[in-house]
Amino acid sequence: MLAATRSVLAASLAVALAAPLPTANAALKPPGRPLTSAGADTLLDKYFCDVYYPTGTAAANLPPCESVKAEVTSDLTAPLPTLSLGDPTKPALFFVHGWPDSGAEFAAQFGGLCYGPAARFRCVAATWQNFHPDLPNAPLEELTLQTTIDKLAATMEAARLVDTTFVIHDWGSFVGYQLMWQHPHLMNRTISFDIGSGGHPNVTYQGQNAIAFDTHNSIPSMTSARYWDAPCPDCATWRTAWPYATNVSFRGLVPKLRPPKTKPLLFVWGNMTRGKPRGKESLFFDNAWLEFVESTPHGRVVSGTGDHWIFHENPKLINSAMVEWLAACGL
C-alpha cells in the first residue's frame, strides 16, 4: 500500500537524500525457489484461484475459476511477466498491481470482464520486479520506480494493446500516474483504485516495510500485510518491500502526485478497513483529489463496501462500475 500524500512524499524524499545505498555486503540474495520450468507459473497455478479469486457470495456471477484459469496465458519473459486473457483484437484492460501483490490480484476482473466468447475486453496484467515468486531478484540498480515505469511501458508496447484502459492499484497507481505523464500515448483512459493525492493516513507500516527490505527480514513486511488484511500476506516477503526503501526506489524520479487532467479517470475506493468504516487515518486521498477526478473527462468517483482491495472483495459492484463507466466513455 502507498500513501501518495505531499507530506509523506516529502518525508520519503528527505530520507532518500539522507540514507546511504545498501552496501555490497547487503547485495540481494536469490529467492528461496528457482525459476520454474517452461509452462509453469506460480501466480497462475496457485495464487490466481487459491488466493485472489473470490469465493462464496463474492463469487456470484463469476465463472468457475478453474475454467477461467485454463484460458489464461502466462508469459515470464522480459520486459515484465504477464498474465493475459481474451481476444487481442478487443479493447484492452492493462492492469498494474501494488504491494504486496502481483498481476494475479485482478483475477476477479479477468473472470468477470475478459472470459468467454462474449467478453468485450482483453485483460493483460503485469507483475513488476521482485514481486514474481518464480523469478530471481532483480539487480539493485533495477529496483527503481523509474525502471518499473520503463518496463511497464515496454510491456504495454510489446502486448500490442488496442484502445487501452489503464487499470492501476496502490503503488501501481502512483507508478501509473507517472507513466501517464511520460507515455500518454499508451492509454486512452484510466481506472485507479484507492490511491490519489492528499490525505493524512497512518504510514507506520511504510517504515516497517523499509526495515524489512533493508534487513532482508520478511517479518516486518508480513506483519504489515496481515494488519491491513491483505489477501496474500505471505506474498509480503522482504524483497517486495523495495518501493518503501526510498533511498533505493526514488532514484532518478521526479514524481508528480496527480495524473494528467486530460485523460478520463474513474477513481474507486472501498469505504471499510479492517472490518470498520474507514477514517482519515486510512484514506490515501482528500476531497481535493475527488474534485480533481470529477474535473477530468468522464471523471467519476465510485465507493462501496470493501477495503483497499475492493475489486477483490466486491467484484460484482466493481466490475459493473467499470463496464458502466467504460460504456460512458464510448466502449
C-alpha positions in Angstrom: 0.0 0.0 0.0 1.1 3.5 -0.7 0.1 6.9 0.8 0.7 9.3 -2.0 0.5 12.5 0.0 2.5 15.6 -0.2 3.8 15.4 3.3 4.6 11.7 3.2 6.3 12.0 -0.2 8.4 15.0 1.0 9.5 13.0 4.0 10.3 10.0 1.8 12.4 12.1 -0.5 14.2 13.6 2.5 15.1 10.1 3.7 16.2 9.2 0.2 18.7 12.1 0.2 20.0 11.2 3.7 20.2 7.4 3.6 23.1 5.5 2.1 22.5 2.9 -0.6 22.9 -0.7 0.5 26.5 -1.8 0.5 28.0 -4.7 -1.4 27.6 -6.8 1.8 23.9 -6.2 1.5 23.6 -7.4 -2.0 20.3 -9.0 -2.9 20.2 -12.7 -2.3 18.4 -15.1 -4.7 14.8 -16.1 -3.8 14.0 -19.3 -2.0 12.9 -21.2 -5.1 14.4 -21.4 -8.6 12.9 -20.3 -11.8 10.0 -22.6 -12.8 10.2 -24.8 -15.8 8.7 -23.7 -19.1 4.9 -23.5 -18.9 4.7 -23.3 -15.1 3.8 -20.1 -13.3 3.0 -20.0 -9.6 0.9 -16.8 -9.9 -1.4 -18.7 -12.3 -1.1 -22.2 -10.9 -1.6 -21.2 -7.3 -2.3 -17.6 -6.5 -4.9 -16.8 -9.2 -7.5 -19.2 -7.8 -6.3 -20.2 -4.4 -5.6 -16.6 -3.1 -7.2 -14.0 -5.3 -10.3 -15.4 -7.0 -13.4 -14.6 -4.8 -15.3 -17.4 -3.1 -18.8 -17.6 -1.6 -21.2 -14.8 -2.2 -18.4 -12.6 -3.5 -18.1 -15.0 -6.4 -21.7 -14.6 -7.5 -22.0 -14.1 -11.3 -18.4 -15.1 -11.8 -17.5 -18.2 -13.8 -15.7 -21.1 -12.1 -12.1 -20.1 -11.5 -10.6 -23.3 -12.9 -12.4 -22.6 -16.2 -11.0 -19.1 -16.3 -7.5 -20.2 -15.4 -7.4 -22.7 -18.2 -7.8 -19.9 -20.7 -5.2 -17.5 -19.1 -1.8 -17.2 -20.8 1.3 -16.8 -18.8 4.4 -15.1 -20.2 7.5 -15.0 -17.9 9.7 -13.2 -20.5 11.0 -9.7 -20.3 10.3 -6.8 -20.0 7.8 -7.8 -17.3 6.0 -11.1 -16.8 2.3 -11.0 -17.7 -1.0 -12.9 -17.4 -3.4 -12.4 -20.2 -6.9 -13.4 -21.2 -9.1 -12.6 -24.2 -9.2 -11.7 -27.8 -6.2 -9.5 -28.8 -8.5 -7.5 -31.1 -10.8 -6.4 -28.3 -10.2 -3.2 -26.2 -7.6 -3.9 -23.6 -7.6 -3.5 -19.9 -3.9 -3.3 -18.8 -3.6 -3.9 -15.0 -0.8 -2.8 -12.7 -0.7 -4.1 -9.1 0.5 -2.8 -5.8 2.2 -4.1 -2.7 2.4 -6.9 -1.7 0.6 -8.4 -4.7 1.1 -9.3 -8.3 -0.9 -9.4 -11.6 -2.9 -12.3 -10.1 -4.7 -9.8 -7.8 -7.0 -8.9 -10.6 -8.4 -12.5 -11.1 -12.0 -11.4 -10.5 -11.7 -8.9 -13.3 -10.2 -11.5 -15.6 -13.2 -13.8 -14.9 -15.8 -11.1 -15.0 -14.7 -9.0 -17.9 -12.5 -11.0 -20.2 -13.6 -14.6 -20.1 -15.7 -16.4 -22.7 -16.7 -15.8 -26.3 -19.0 -12.9 -25.4 -16.3 -11.0 -23.4 -15.9 -7.4 -24.6 -12.4 -6.9 -23.3 -8.9 -8.3 -23.3 -7.1 -8.5 -19.9 -3.4 -8.2 -19.5 -1.8 -7.9 -16.0 1.9 -7.3 -15.5 4.0 -8.2 -12.4 6.9 -5.9 -11.6 10.4 -6.7 -10.5 10.8 -8.7 -7.2 7.1 -9.5 -7.0 7.0 -12.7 -9.0 7.9 -15.7 -6.8 9.3 -17.7 -9.8 11.8 -15.1 -10.9 15.1 -14.2 -9.3 15.7 -11.0 -7.5 16.4 -8.0 -9.8 19.8 -6.3 -9.6 19.8 -3.5 -7.1 20.3 -0.9 -9.9 16.9 -2.1 -11.4 15.0 -1.6 -8.2 13.8 1.9 -9.0 10.3 3.2 -9.7 11.6 4.7 -13.0 12.8 1.3 -14.1 9.4 -0.1 -13.3 7.8 2.7 -15.4 10.1 1.9 -18.3 9.5 -1.8 -18.1 5.7 -1.3 -17.9 5.8 1.0 -21.0 7.9 -1.6 -22.9 5.5 -4.4 -21.8 2.5 -2.4 -23.0 4.1 -1.8 -26.3 5.0 -5.5 -26.7 1.5 -6.6 -25.9 0.1 -4.8 -28.9 -2.9 -3.5 -27.0 -6.0 -2.0 -28.6 -7.8 1.1 -27.2 -6.2 0.6 -23.8 -7.8 1.3 -20.4 -5.1 1.6 -17.7 -6.2 -0.1 -14.5 -4.0 0.6 -11.5 -3.9 0.0 -7.8 -1.8 1.1 -4.8 1.8 1.5 -5.8 0.6 0.7 -9.3 -1.5 3.9 -9.1 1.5 6.0 -8.1 3.7 4.5 -10.8 0.8 4.6 -13.2 0.3 8.3 -12.8 4.0 8.9 -13.7 3.6 6.6 -16.7 0.6 8.6 -17.8 2.8 11.7 -17.9 5.8 10.0 -19.6 3.9 7.8 -22.1 0.5 9.3 -22.6 0.1 7.6 -26.0 -0.1 4.2 -24.2 -3.6 4.6 -22.7 -6.8 6.3 -23.5 -8.4 6.3 -20.1 -7.6 5.2 -16.5 -9.3 3.4 -13.7 -7.5 3.8 -10.4 -8.1 2.0 -7.1 -7.7 3.7 -3.7 -4.7 5.9 -4.2 -5.0 9.5 -5.0 -3.3 12.6 -3.6 -3.6 14.4 -0.3 -4.8 12.9 3.0 -3.1 12.1 6.3 -3.0 8.3 6.6 -1.1 6.4 9.2 2.1 5.3 7.4 3.8 3.4 10.2 3.7 0.3 8.0 5.8 2.0 5.4 8.7 2.4 7.8 8.3 -1.3 8.8 8.4 -2.3 5.1 11.6 -0.3 4.6 13.2 -2.1 7.5 12.1 -5.4 6.0 13.9 -4.6 2.8 17.0 -3.2 4.3 17.4 -6.1 6.7 16.2 -8.9 4.3 13.7 -9.9 7.0 10.1 -10.7 6.0 8.6 -10.5 9.5 8.0 -6.7 9.5 6.5 -6.6 6.0 4.3 -9.7 6.5 3.1 -8.2 9.8 2.2 -5.1 8.0 0.3 -7.1 5.3 -1.6 -9.0 8.0 -2.5 -5.8 9.8 -4.1 -4.4 6.7 -5.9 -7.7 5.9 -4.1 -8.1 2.6 -5.4 -11.0 0.6 -1.9 -12.5 0.4 0.1 -11.7 3.5 2.6 -14.4 2.7 3.4 -12.6 -0.6 4.8 -9.7 1.5 8.4 -11.0 1.6 11.2 -8.6 2.2 12.1 -8.4 -1.4 8.7 -7.0 -2.4 9.2 -4.1 0.1 11.8 -2.3 -2.0 9.5 0.6 -3.1 9.4 1.7 0.6 13.2 1.9 0.7 13.0 5.4 -0.8 16.8 5.8 -1.0 16.6 3.0 -3.5 13.3 3.3 -5.2 13.1 7.0 -5.9 16.5 7.2 -7.6 16.1 9.1 -11.0 12.5 10.0 -10.5 11.0 13.5 -10.0 7.4 12.4 -9.2 4.1 14.0 -9.9 1.3 13.5 -7.4 -1.6 13.6 -9.9 -2.1 12.2 -13.4 -2.7 14.5 -16.4 -6.1 16.2 -16.3 -6.7 15.4 -19.9 -7.3 11.7 -19.6 -10.7 10.2 -18.5 -10.4 8.9 -14.9 -12.5 6.6 -12.8 -11.5 6.5 -9.1 -12.7 3.6 -7.0 -12.3 3.2 -3.3 -13.6 0.9 -0.5 -15.3 2.5 2.5 -14.1 -0.1 5.0 -10.8 -1.1 6.6 -10.1 -3.9 9.0 -13.9 -4.5 9.2 -14.8 -0.9 10.2 -15.7 2.3 8.4 -12.6 4.0 7.1 -11.4 7.0 8.9 -8.9 9.7 7.7 -6.0 7.6 9.1 -6.6 5.0 6.4 -7.5 7.2 3.4 -4.9 7.9 0.8 -6.6 10.9 -0.7 -8.6 14.0 0.3 -11.6 15.9 -1.1 -9.4 18.0 -3.4 -8.4 14.7 -5.1 -12.1 13.7 -5.6 -12.8 17.1 -7.1 -9.8 16.7 -9.4 -11.1 13.3 -10.6 -14.6 14.7 -11.3 -13.0 17.5 -13.3 -11.4 15.1 -15.8 -13.2 14.0 -19.0 -15.9 11.5 -17.9 -14.4 11.8 -14.4 -16.3 9.7 -11.8 -15.8 8.6 -8.2 -17.2 5.3 -7.0 -17.1 4.0 -3.4 -18.7 0.9 -1.9 -18.4 -1.9 0.6 -14.8 -3.2 0.7 -11.4 -2.1 1.7 -8.1 -1.3 -0.1 -8.7 -4.4 -2.2 -12.4 -3.7 -3.0 -12.0 -5.1 -6.6 -11.2 -8.5 -5.0 -13.8 -8.3 -2.2 -16.7 -6.9 -4.1 -16.2 -7.8 -7.8 -19.9 -7.6 -8.7 -20.0 -3.9 -7.8 -16.6 -3.1 -9.2 -16.9 -5.0 -12.5 -20.4 -3.4 -13.1 -19.0 0.1 -12.3 -16.1 -0.5 -14.7 -18.4 -1.6 -17.5 -20.8 1.2 -16.9 -18.1 3.8 -16.9 -16.4 2.4 -20.0 -19.7 2.5 -21.8 -20.0 6.2 -20.9 -16.5 6.6 -22.4 -17.8 5.1 -25.7 -16.7 1.5 -25.3 
